[in-house]
């Protein structure tokens, strides 16, 4: 993790989303702790807090920093570590940036009382939130921080709390939603869209590898169903918005939060109260907790109908969603593109929708403004040396950043070779950007294209299988200095790809199992293995 020395000789991560005022505050915080002793002192080692305080979390000193490790195992790894590192272990370990931080910086911000919100880790969900609350009770990591305002508190944030316009979730800009184009051909089981958003008139300037944060809106039909179930008036004004407006854009109606169950328990009695209390504490008395959204929770406790304003206070705020950018600023001037799976599924006769994905895929009219911000990549980008070879592994929508990479390599006429491993269910319906990729091959930009289709044959074939089949050539590329990239599912696919690299190093590099694992670790340390996982 890149770091620099602050004026007070304390290292603060450059990747932390702190503005200058916040950096100055942190420097002052450390200087106050160190007192006169800082005069003429050397800089603190990365991740270290002052001598009087515990060591801060740092990605380079985190054996639990692996999104495939369950939270229980991560907490066990961190059990003897200082408080900030325990907080980090509770995060989802994806460094996805959805919270506005990377995992270590979010943990440090909570510990330093610079961040009061404990529910920002979107991929960690309830697991992370519950663990952070537990840790807060144990050592008061966020106990002295001011309570975060609810979304219907319309008081503006102080300027010092906002990053540059368009470059943080607290200070987004409006961009123009230009178009959507479906990528699946007929016969595909999924619905995937190529989304174009215009950046003209915004300050956003991105690089390949970055992500775009987007603020979605809930489906109006779901909002109306929740209001009807509450027995409330949609036009009731709370703060400066109506109840319906709040539920459309301010509050999450997905997984029912613990606070809602706690509220419902106060409005019920007997067995229903016990059930609501069990759900609030993370138990699953009826085996349906994973499927209970806000409307489902109201259905489950039909006798409990809170006041609308109290109901809002029990909900989580609607969080922005991050999408890997699939365009190149050098080739796609003034616009940014995304590759988005529209999430839809049925549960107990109810159609359930992904909030942002269906907002982009069907509800948002073209030529409409949408709030967005740029999330800079944390160690995920093309090598500065254009002559370096690049190996990319991105099944499904994981192809997004690699479409951007290839367009960038074409625009810069990079002499390095490019190899893409891509896969999905069926070649006939799910070969995203087929014509583009074939043209890139014809133009000698894409040197090799290895395809894997999991539903076309009697046996399922995945990208990691193609890696092993091409192991001899893959090893030559790696030994020749190639950079390897993976994008996609953090808990399964990315780990399977890592395992395939280890197997290739053992089989074709003649390495022992231990040395093969060490080889992958060395690639990561050198910045030659980079992941954009979710």
KAGI-V196008 format. One record per backbone hydrogen bond with DSSP energy under -1.0 kcal/mol. NH is the residue of the N-H (numbers start at 1). CO is the residue of the C=O. Records with the same first field share a line. If there is no record, write none. Layout:
NH=CO, CO
This chain:
6=10
9=6
12=4
14=2
16=13
18=16
23=19
24=20
25=21
26=22
27=23
28=24
29=25
30=26
31=27
32=28
33=29
34=30
35=31
37=34
38=35
39=36
41=38
44=9
48=45
53=50
56=47
61=58
65=62
66=64
69=66
74=70
75=71
76=72
77=73
78=74
79=76
81=78
86=82
87=83
88=84
89=85
91=88
100=97
106=102
107=103
108=104
109=105
110=106
111=107
112=108
113=110
114=109
115=109
122=120
125=121
128=124
129=125
130=126
131=127
132=128
133=129
134=130
135=131
136=132
137=133
138=134
139=135
140=136
145=142
153=150
161=158
162=159
166=171
167=164
171=168
173=372
175=370
176=198
177=368
178=196
179=196
181=194
183=192
185=429
188=185
193=340
194=181
195=338
196=179
197=336
198=176
199=334
202=199
210=207
211=375
212=323
213=373
214=321
215=371
218=248
223=219
224=220
225=221
226=222
227=223
228=224
229=225
230=226
231=227
232=227
236=233
238=241
241=238
243=236
244=234
246=242
247=243
248=244
249=245
250=246
251=246
252=316
256=292
261=257
262=258
263=259
264=260
265=261
266=262
272=269
274=270
275=271
276=272
277=273
278=274
279=275
280=276
281=277
282=279
283=278
291=288
292=289
294=254
297=293
298=294
299=295
300=296
301=297
304=301
311=307
312=308
313=309
315=312
318=250
321=214
323=212
325=210
326=337
332=328
335=332
336=197
338=195
340=193
342=191
345=352
347=350
350=347
352=345
354=343
358=354
359=355
360=356
361=357
362=358
363=358
364=359
367=177
370=175
372=173
373=213
374=166
375=211
388=385
390=417
391=483
392=419
393=485
394=421
396=423
398=395
399=396
400=397
403=399
404=400
405=401
406=402
407=403
408=404
409=405
410=406
411=407
412=408
414=409
416=386
419=390
420=448
421=392
422=450
424=452
430=426
432=430
434=431
437=433
438=434
439=435
440=436
441=437
442=438
443=439
444=441
445=440
446=440
447=418
448=418
450=420
452=422
454=424
455=425
466=462
467=463
468=464
469=465
470=466
471=468
474=470
475=471
476=472
477=473
478=474
479=475
480=476
481=478
482=477
483=389
484=528
485=391
486=530
487=393
488=532
494=489
496=492
497=493
498=494
499=495
500=496
501=497
502=498
503=499
504=500
505=501
506=502
507=503
508=504
511=505
516=512
517=513
518=514
519=515
520=516
521=517
522=518
523=519
524=520
525=521
526=522
527=524
528=523
529=523
530=484
532=486
534=488
